[in-house]
Amino acid sequence: MSIRFRITLFLLLVGVVGAAPIFAGSAAIGTVAGSLNATVSGQALLANGTVFSGDLLQVNEGAAVIALANGSRMTLGSETQAQFFKETDGVTLDLAKGNVSMFHPANGSPVAVTAASWSITPAKGYKTAGRVAMVNKDEVMVTATQGSLHVAGNGRAMDVAQGKTITLLSKNAAMPQTGTSQKLVSGNAGLEAGALGAGVVAAILAGVAMSRAGDARDAANAANTQAASATSAATAATSAANAATSAANAANSTSNQVGCALNAQANSMDEPSPYTPPAGQTCP
């Protein structure tokens, strides 16, 4: 193998290795800022993990906070299922069920939430926060808590002003209704979009801490139970030892009585005593 060929091969390998992280990271859309009772593609969603385009997130009784580029965040609430997709100029979250809160700084990369046939995006150039909830497959509720949200779909487009909530129906239903309520109701169950930003992260971490505290409490209770069992066993062992000691003392007393009886019999025959009582015992 010539020196020139070796150098060429080395440079090629360096180029491949150097490019690997770029290709590996090309589908990454964000990191997990906090998670409680959530999975990604069936696996536990761990804090500081990377979320990739196409990842399907499922939240049970908990929440998950995903930090996106340039300070944007999306918070998936309880009983939520959603999938992230990396677009040419940003990130889209396709909401299948549940609810999601979004925070988008003024200079953040474009983000969008799609639900049913609707697309919800933050107003450009302004700090924006809002919530999107799937009430059912044909009804979506959108709340703007800061700034405004732009809604488009079914041949219609509108802006949701700060402090307003709209109900988006199917294309065959009536025009969206506006209001100020942030309570989202489906059937006889109430859905309320989760808090947003650092407060959510703190709430999730608090939930994790509470869960761990509960595990520690259960472990402490189990330890107390084991200690109680050990104490009972020790008490039983002590009782058994005491019983054994009493039995041994009784046996010694009986043995001494027998020896003394032998001495009495020998002495009645003018013979010396064959038995000497042990220390602490005497013959009558």
C-alpha positions, 0 to 999 in steps of 0.5 A, spaced: 500 500 500 503 506 497 504 512 502 499 516 498 493 511 498 494 511 505 494 518 506 488 519 502 484 513 506 486 516 512 483 523 510 477 520 507 475 516 514 477 523 518 471 526 513 466 520 514 467 521 522 467 528 522 461 528 518 457 523 522 455 528 528 452 532 523 448 527 520 446 524 526 444 531 529 440 533 523 434 530 525 434 532 532 429 537 534 430 539 542 432 536 549 427 533 554 427 539 560 423 535 564 419 529 564 414 525 569 410 518 567 412 519 559 415 515 554 418 516 547 416 511 542 415 506 548 421 507 552 421 512 558 422 519 556 429 521 560 431 528 562 436 531 558 435 526 553 434 528 545 428 528 541 428 527 534 424 528 528 418 523 528 419 521 535 412 519 538 411 522 545 406 519 550 404 522 557 400 518 562 398 522 568 404 527 568 407 532 563 413 533 559 417 539 557 421 539 551 426 545 550 427 547 542 431 551 539 432 559 541 428 558 547 422 555 545 418 550 549 413 545 548 409 542 554 405 536 553 400 535 559 397 529 562 394 523 557 397 527 551 400 523 545 403 527 540 409 527 534 414 531 533 417 533 526 423 537 523 421 542 518 425 546 513 425 552 517 422 550 524 419 544 528 411 542 528 408 538 533 402 534 531 397 533 537 393 526 536 390 527 543 391 531 550 393 538 550 400 542 549 402 549 552 407 552 548 412 558 549 415 562 543 420 568 544 420 573 540 426 571 536 425 563 536 425 559 531 418 557 527 414 552 531 407 550 530 402 545 533 397 541 528 391 538 531 385 535 527 385 539 520 388 546 524 395 549 524 396 554 530 402 558 530 405 564 534 405 571 532 412 572 528 416 577 532 413 577 539 414 573 545 408 568 545 405 563 550 398 559 549 395 552 549 392 547 544 387 542 547 384 536 543 377 536 546 375 530 541 377 528 534 372 534 531 373 539 536 380 543 538 380 549 543 386 554 543 388 559 548 392 565 547 395 567 554 401 572 552 401 575 545 397 572 539 396 565 536 394 565 528 390 559 526 389 556 519 385 550 517 379 548 513 379 554 508 379 559 514 384 563 518 384 568 524 388 570 530 387 569 537 388 575 541 391 575 548 386 572 554 382 569 549 379 562 547 376 559 541 373 553 539 375 550 532 370 545 529 370 541 523 369 544 516 362 542 516 361 546 523 359 553 525 365 558 525 369 558 531 366 561 538 371 566 542 371 567 549 375 568 555 375 561 559 381 557 559 377 551 562 376 546 556 371 541 557 370 534 554 364 530 556 363 530 563 371 530 564 374 537 565 381 538 561 385 544 563 392 546 559 398 545 564 402 551 566 408 553 562 415 555 562 419 554 568 413 553 573 412 547 569 419 544 569 418 546 577 412 542 577 414 536 574 421 536 578 416 536 584 412 531 582 418 527 581 421 528 588 414 527 591 414 520 587 421 519 590 419 521 597 413 516 596 418 510 594 422 512 600 416 512 605 414 505 602 421 503 603 421 506 610 415 502 612 417 496 609 424 497 613 419 498 619 415 492 618 422 488 617 425 491 623 418 489 627 419 482 624 426 482 627 424 484 633 418 479 634 423 474 632 428 476 637 423 476 642 421 469 640 428 467 641 429 470 647 423 467 650 426 460 647 433 461 650 429 463 657 425 457 656 431 453 655 435 456 661 429 454 665 429 447 663 436 446 664 436 449 671 430 444 672 434 438 670 440 440 674 436 441 680 433 434 679 440 431 678 442 434 684 436 431 688 438 424 685 445 425 687 443 427 694 438 421 694 444 416 693 448 420 698 443 418 703 442 411 701 450 410 702 450 414 708 445 409 711 449 403 709 455 407 713 459 408 706 462 414 704 457 419 699 459 418 692 456 424 690 458 431 691 453 437 689 456 442 684 457 449 686 451 453 688 447 447 690 447 443 697 444 436 699 439 437 705 
